[in-house]
């Protein structure tokens, strides 16, 4: 069993077979531009600041995505070794620029399916603050520094070993937690450097099924009441793994995300329920089933008893 996900068993036969024909993630990548309406998001951000909440446009977009994920659980699946798994958390990888000529940093944020836009905004702020200093260093940075010190031929061998371990679910959890390639989503905000959106390549290594790149605002022609008007939009270049969901499923999911972006106030309260393949690590305690709570309480009590026994033995 993988430490970063659980095998999904109730998969449509076509999607059970698809990973055997499309063996690599880049074999199955589809690309689309999702237009996030700027005016509703911007107006919401201004209104929130009047109420004392300094919320970013990016936080609203990520909050809309996480809320969409709570309804469309297939977006949180991934394929490794021709098998479909569900992530056991909601993790978002993102690059953070450092001051001056310092190298950028990439790590990941963890979200809960029941997070509100306020929770997500606070999480993003903490993440950026921890990673945007010249001397800041996260687990990903530490691993990269170690790998760079290894001779090239040893590095190639080590990377080959990591690929095999990833394929067979043998990667230690510490490496998965530090890896910027094992995520529910990779998000890059190119608008922050005044660049147009792109279709970012998917990674063959790791577990990221969806990569989203936000670019400079664009004016998109729209027909309303028989007239053509130009609406200000935030374009999101999305690259996705077709093996985890059908095109129609992705279309419904992103249409739902746009609905939240048109009315971001809906993101201020947690959802009443979520749709998941399995109850996983970051699912809020108050929404877990009694069976899961009892199982976790039993495991916790067992661990505490074991620790107490070990402490008594060491006295």
SULGI-V615601 format. One record per residue. RES is the residue in one small letter. NEAR is the number of other ideal C-beta (glycine too) atoms within 8 Angstrom. D_FIRST is the distance of its C-alpha to the first C-alpha in whole Angstrom. Layout:
res=RES near=NEAR d_first=D_FIRST
res=RES near=NEAR d_first=D_FIRST
This chain:
res=x near=5 d_first=0
res=x near=9 d_first=4
res=x near=8 d_first=7
res=x near=12 d_first=9
res=x near=10 d_first=8
res=x near=11 d_first=7
res=x near=9 d_first=8
res=x near=10 d_first=12
res=x near=4 d_first=13
res=x near=3 d_first=17
res=x near=8 d_first=18
res=x near=5 d_first=21
res=x near=6 d_first=22
res=x near=6 d_first=23
res=x near=13 d_first=20
res=x near=9 d_first=18
res=x near=8 d_first=20
res=x near=11 d_first=21
res=x near=14 d_first=19
res=x near=6 d_first=20
res=x near=6 d_first=23
res=x near=9 d_first=23
res=x near=7 d_first=20
res=x near=7 d_first=21
res=x near=12 d_first=21
res=x near=8 d_first=24
res=x near=7 d_first=25
res=x near=13 d_first=24
res=x near=12 d_first=26
res=x near=9 d_first=28
res=x near=8 d_first=31
res=x near=8 d_first=33
res=x near=8 d_first=35
res=x near=10 d_first=35
res=x near=11 d_first=38
res=x near=14 d_first=38
res=x near=13 d_first=41
res=x near=11 d_first=43
res=x near=8 d_first=46
res=x near=11 d_first=44
res=x near=15 d_first=41
res=x near=9 d_first=44
res=x near=8 d_first=46
res=x near=12 d_first=43
res=x near=12 d_first=43
res=x near=8 d_first=46
res=x near=8 d_first=47
res=x near=10 d_first=44
res=x near=10 d_first=46
res=x near=6 d_first=49
res=x near=6 d_first=47
res=x near=4 d_first=46
res=x near=8 d_first=42
res=x near=6 d_first=42
res=x near=12 d_first=39
res=x near=9 d_first=38
res=x near=9 d_first=38
res=x near=10 d_first=35
res=x near=12 d_first=33
res=x near=16 d_first=35
res=x near=14 d_first=33
res=x near=13 d_first=30
res=x near=16 d_first=30
res=x near=14 d_first=31
res=x near=11 d_first=28
res=x near=13 d_first=26
res=x near=13 d_first=28
res=x near=14 d_first=27
res=x near=13 d_first=23
res=x near=10 d_first=24
res=x near=11 d_first=25
res=x near=12 d_first=24
res=x near=12 d_first=20
res=x near=8 d_first=19
res=x near=14 d_first=21
res=x near=11 d_first=17
res=x near=15 d_first=15
res=x near=12 d_first=14
res=x near=14 d_first=14
res=x near=10 d_first=12
res=x near=6 d_first=13
res=x near=6 d_first=15
res=x near=8 d_first=12
res=x near=14 d_first=12
res=x near=15 d_first=10
res=x near=14 d_first=12
res=x near=14 d_first=12
res=x near=9 d_first=12
res=x near=10 d_first=15
res=x near=13 d_first=19
res=x near=13 d_first=19
res=x near=13 d_first=22
res=x near=13 d_first=23
res=x near=13 d_first=27
res=x near=7 d_first=30
res=x near=12 d_first=32
res=x near=7 d_first=36
res=x near=13 d_first=37
res=x near=6 d_first=41
res=x near=5 d_first=44
res=x near=2 d_first=42
res=x near=7 d_first=39
res=x near=4 d_first=36
res=x near=8 d_first=34
res=x near=13 d_first=30
res=x near=9 d_first=27
res=x near=15 d_first=24
res=x near=10 d_first=23
res=x near=10 d_first=24
res=x near=9 d_first=21
res=x near=14 d_first=23
res=x near=10 d_first=23
res=x near=14 d_first=23
res=x near=11 d_first=26
res=x near=11 d_first=28
res=x near=11 d_first=31
res=x near=12 d_first=33
res=x near=9 d_first=35
res=x near=10 d_first=31
res=x near=14 d_first=30
res=x near=14 d_first=33
res=x near=8 d_first=33
res=x near=12 d_first=30
res=x near=13 d_first=31
res=x near=8 d_first=34
res=x near=8 d_first=32
res=x near=12 d_first=30
res=x near=9 d_first=33
res=x near=7 d_first=35
res=x near=8 d_first=32
res=x near=12 d_first=32
res=x near=11 d_first=35
res=x near=7 d_first=37
res=x near=7 d_first=39
res=x near=4 d_first=37
res=x near=11 d_first=34
res=x near=5 d_first=31
res=x near=11 d_first=27
res=x near=9 d_first=24
res=x near=13 d_first=24
res=x near=11 d_first=27
res=x near=10 d_first=27
res=x near=11 d_first=24
res=x near=8 d_first=27
res=x near=8 d_first=29
res=x near=8 d_first=28
res=x near=9 d_first=27
res=x near=6 d_first=30
res=x near=5 d_first=32
res=x near=9 d_first=30
res=x near=5 d_first=32
res=x near=6 d_first=32
res=x near=6 d_first=31
res=x near=8 d_first=28
res=x near=10 d_first=27
res=x near=8 d_first=26
res=x near=8 d_first=25
res=x near=10 d_first=22
res=x near=8 d_first=21
res=x near=8 d_first=21
res=x near=8 d_first=18
res=x near=11 d_first=17
res=x near=9 d_first=16
res=x near=9 d_first=15
res=x near=9 d_first=12
res=x near=12 d_first=12
res=x near=8 d_first=12
res=x near=7 d_first=9
res=x near=10 d_first=7
res=x near=6 d_first=9
res=x near=12 d_first=11
res=x near=6 d_first=12
res=x near=8 d_first=12
res=x near=7 d_first=16
res=x near=10 d_first=16
res=x near=11 d_first=14
res=x near=7 d_first=16
res=x near=11 d_first=19
res=x near=11 d_first=19
res=x near=10 d_first=21
res=x near=10 d_first=19
res=x near=10 d_first=16
res=x near=13 d_first=18
res=x near=13 d_first=18
res=x near=12 d_first=22
res=x near=14 d_first=24
res=x near=13 d_first=28
res=x near=11 d_first=31
res=x near=8 d_first=34
res=x near=13 d_first=37
res=x near=11 d_first=39
res=x near=6 d_first=39
res=x near=6 d_first=41
res=x near=5 d_first=43
res=x near=8 d_first=41
res=x near=8 d_first=40
res=x near=11 d_first=37
res=x near=9 d_first=35
res=x near=8 d_first=32
res=x near=11 d_first=30
res=x near=8 d_first=28
res=x near=13 d_first=24
res=x near=9 d_first=22
res=x near=6 d_first=20
res=x near=7 d_first=18
res=x near=9 d_first=16
res=x near=12 d_first=15
res=x near=15 d_first=18
res=x near=13 d_first=19
res=x near=12 d_first=23
res=x near=14 d_first=25
res=x near=13 d_first=29
res=x near=14 d_first=32
res=x near=16 d_first=35
res=x near=13 d_first=38
res=x near=10 d_first=42
res=x near=9 d_first=43
res=x near=10 d_first=45
res=x near=8 d_first=47
res=x near=8 d_first=46
res=x near=7 d_first=49
res=x near=8 d_first=49
res=x near=7 d_first=51
res=x near=6 d_first=52
res=x near=3 d_first=55
res=x near=4 d_first=56
res=x near=6 d_first=56
res=x near=6 d_first=54
res=x near=8 d_first=53
res=x near=8 d_first=51
res=x near=10 d_first=48
res=x near=9 d_first=46
res=x near=12 d_first=43
res=x near=14 d_first=40
res=x near=15 d_first=38
res=x near=13 d_first=34
res=x near=14 d_first=33
res=x near=14 d_first=30
res=x near=12 d_first=27
res=x near=15 d_first=25
res=x near=12 d_first=22
res=x near=12 d_first=24
res=x near=11 d_first=20
res=x near=13 d_first=19
res=x near=12 d_first=22
res=x near=7 d_first=26
res=x near=7 d_first=29
res=x near=6 d_first=30
res=x near=10 d_first=27
res=x near=13 d_first=27
res=x near=8 d_first=31
res=x near=9 d_first=31
res=x near=13 d_first=29
res=x near=12 d_first=31
res=x near=8 d_first=34
res=x near=11 d_first=33
res=x near=13 d_first=32
res=x near=12 d_first=36
res=x near=8 d_first=37
res=x near=14 d_first=35
res=x near=14 d_first=37
res=x near=8 d_first=40
res=x near=8 d_first=40
res=x near=15 d_first=38
res=x near=6 d_first=40
res=x near=8 d_first=37
res=x near=12 d_first=34
res=x near=8 d_first=36
res=x near=5 d_first=35
res=x near=7 d_first=31
res=x near=9 d_first=30
res=x near=3 d_first=31
res=x near=5 d_first=27
res=x near=11 d_first=24
res=x near=7 d_first=22
res=x near=11 d_first=18
res=x near=8 d_first=16
res=x near=7 d_first=14
res=x near=7 d_first=16
res=x near=11 d_first=14
res=x near=5 d_first=15
res=x near=10 d_first=18
res=x near=12 d_first=20
res=x near=10 d_first=23
res=x near=5 d_first=24
res=x near=4 d_first=27
res=x near=8 d_first=25
res=x near=10 d_first=22
res=x near=6 d_first=22
res=x near=5 d_first=24
res=x near=6 d_first=21
res=x near=9 d_first=19
res=x near=10 d_first=21
res=x near=8 d_first=22
res=x near=8 d_first=19
res=x near=9 d_first=18
res=x near=8 d_first=22
res=x near=8 d_first=21
res=x near=8 d_first=18
res=x near=8 d_first=21
res=x near=8 d_first=24
res=x near=8 d_first=22
res=x near=8 d_first=21
res=x near=8 d_first=25
res=x near=8 d_first=26
res=x near=8 d_first=24
res=x near=8 d_first=25
res=x near=8 d_first=29
res=x near=8 d_first=29
res=x near=8 d_first=28
res=x near=8 d_first=31
res=x near=7 d_first=33
res=x near=6 d_first=33
res=x near=5 d_first=33
res=x near=4 d_first=37
